[in-house]
């Protein structure tokens, strides 16, 4: 443990020297800092929560998380035909960059879906993720919005909805979506 601390301290000293004498290219300095941060994170001494993506890998991870949240929102609120518009995706990404976890955002979606006032009318993801305080207020509203319903009925309807979408059967999709909304509404009572 002491040896690893000495290694990290030595690397930090090298990075600091590079910054002070400006003798190294910026890319080398950035690489050394990233390696140092990764070492600290691997030891549990640092949690990396970047505010802006610094490389392609981080953007991919963020996009995957944004898509997971978006898909969860569509499923939970019954907005199966909703498009992944830039505004929706930007609001989700902004909350993730702000440090909110995927789980927290999903809990906020559950809270909104559990509300008699918001569900079905005011449940767009752009409202849920409008800002941090709005997200926190929805998250405080609820845990699992589906807790009181029959999971098998809701799951069955979701599967029918997915099949109708795949087959392009708009009549079946609309009918099933209404049934799913009614089942979800019953779960809130």
C-alpha positions in Angstrom: 0.0 0.0 0.0 2.8 2.4 0.9 4.6 1.5 -2.3 1.6 2.3 -4.4 1.2 5.7 -2.6 4.8 6.4 -3.4 4.3 5.5 -7.1 1.3 7.8 -7.3 3.1 10.6 -5.5 6.1 10.2 -7.9 3.9 10.3 -10.9 2.0 13.3 -9.6 5.4 15.1 -9.1 6.4 14.3 -12.7 3.1 15.7 -14.0 3.5 18.8 -11.9 7.0 19.3 -13.2 5.7 19.1 -16.8 3.1 21.7 -16.1 5.5 24.1 -14.4 8.2 24.0 -17.1 5.8 23.5 -20.0 8.3 21.2 -21.7 5.9 18.4 -22.6 3.1 18.4 -25.2 -0.4 18.8 -23.8 -1.4 15.3 -25.0 1.4 13.7 -23.0 0.3 15.7 -19.9 -3.3 14.7 -20.4 -2.4 11.0 -20.8 -0.3 11.1 -17.6 -3.1 12.7 -15.7 -5.7 10.3 -17.0 -3.4 7.3 -16.0 -2.9 8.7 -12.6 -6.6 9.3 -12.1 -7.3 5.7 -13.3 -4.8 4.3 -10.8 -6.5 6.2 -8.0 -9.9 5.1 -9.1 -8.8 1.5 -9.3 -7.7 1.7 -5.7 -11.0 3.3 -4.6 -9.4 6.6 -3.7 -11.0 8.6 -6.4 -14.3 8.6 -8.3 -14.2 10.0 -11.7 -17.3 12.0 -12.7 -16.2 14.1 -15.6 -18.4 17.1 -16.4 -17.5 17.0 -20.1 -16.4 14.0 -22.2 -12.7 14.1 -22.9 -12.4 11.1 -25.3 -14.5 9.0 -27.5 -14.8 6.2 -25.0 -16.5 8.4 -22.4 -19.0 9.7 -25.1 -20.0 6.1 -25.9 -20.6 5.3 -22.3 -22.7 8.4 -21.9 -24.7 7.7 -25.0 -25.4 4.2 -23.8 -26.6 5.5 -20.5 -28.7 8.2 -22.1 -30.3 5.6 -24.3 -31.0 3.3 -21.3 -32.7 6.1 -19.5 -34.7 7.1 -22.6 -35.8 3.5 -23.3 -36.8 3.1 -19.6 -38.9 6.3 -19.8 -40.7 5.1 -22.9 -41.5 1.8 -21.3 -42.6 3.2 -17.9 -44.8 6.0 -19.3 -46.2 4.1 -22.2 -44.7 6.5 -24.8 -43.6 3.7 -27.1 -43.7 5.8 -30.2 -41.8 8.8 -28.7 -38.8 9.8 -30.7 -35.3 10.2 -29.3 -35.2 13.9 -30.2 -32.1 16.0 -29.5 -33.9 18.0 -26.8 -34.8 14.8 -24.9 -31.4 13.3 -25.2 -29.7 16.5 -24.2 -31.8 16.9 -21.1 -30.9 13.3 -20.0 -27.2 13.8 -20.8 -27.1 17.1 -18.9 -28.4 15.4 -15.7 -25.9 12.5 -16.1 -23.1 15.0 -16.6 -24.3 16.8 -13.5 -23.6 13.7 -11.5 -27.0 12.0 -11.2 -26.9 8.3 -11.7 -29.0 6.3 -14.2 -30.7 4.8 -11.2 -31.7 8.2 -9.8 -33.1 9.3 -13.1 -35.1 6.1 -13.4 -36.4 6.6 -9.9 -37.6 10.0 -11.0 -39.3 8.5 -14.0 -41.0 6.0 -11.6 -42.1 8.9 -9.3 -43.6 10.8 -12.2 -45.4 7.7 -13.5 -46.8 7.1 -10.0 -48.3 10.6 -9.8 -52.0 11.0 -10.6 -51.3 14.6 -11.6 -48.3 14.1 -13.9 -48.8 10.6 -15.4 -50.1 10.7 -18.9 -50.2 14.5 -19.2 -47.0 16.0 -17.9 -44.6 13.1 -18.0 -42.2 14.0 -20.8 -38.6 13.2 -20.1 -37.7 16.9 -20.8 -39.8 17.9 -17.8 -38.5 15.1 -15.6 -34.9 16.1 -16.5 -35.5 19.8 -16.9 -33.0 20.6 -14.1 -31.6 19.0 -11.0 -34.2 20.2 -8.6 -37.1 19.0 -10.8 -35.3 15.6 -11.1 -34.9 15.4 -7.3 -38.5 16.2 -6.7 -39.7 13.5 -9.0 -37.3 11.0 -7.5 -38.6 11.8 -4.1 -42.2 11.0 -5.3 -41.6 7.3 -5.6 -39.8 4.1 -5.8 -41.2 1.6 -8.2 -44.3 2.9 -9.9 -45.4 -0.6 -10.9 -45.2 -2.1 -7.4 -48.9 -2.4 -6.8 -49.9 -3.9 -10.2 -49.7 -7.4 -11.5 -46.3 -7.7 -13.1 -47.5 -10.5 -15.4 -50.3 -8.4 -16.8 -48.1 -5.4 -17.5 -45.3 -7.6 -18.9 -47.8 -9.4 -21.1 -49.1 -6.0 -22.5 -45.5 -4.7 -23.0 -44.7 -7.8 -25.0 -47.8 -7.3 -27.1 -46.9 -3.7 -27.6 -43.4 -4.7 -28.7 -44.7 -7.3 -31.2 -47.2 -4.8 -32.7 -44.4 -2.2 -33.1 -42.2 -4.8 -34.8 -45.0 -5.9 -37.2 -46.0 -2.3 -37.9 -49.6 -3.0 -36.8 -50.7 0.5 -35.8 -54.2 -0.6 -34.7 -52.9 -3.3 -32.4 -50.2 -1.0 -31.1 -52.7 1.8 -30.3 -55.2 -0.7 -28.6 -52.4 -2.4 -26.6 -50.9 1.0 -25.6 -54.3 2.1 -24.2 -54.6 -1.2 -22.3 -51.1 -0.7 -20.9 -51.8 2.8 -19.8 -55.0 1.6 -18.0 -53.1 -1.2 -16.3 -50.4 1.3 -15.2 -53.1 3.7 -14.0 -54.6 0.9 -11.9 -51.2 0.3 -10.4 -51.1 3.8 -9.0 -54.4 3.3 -7.0 
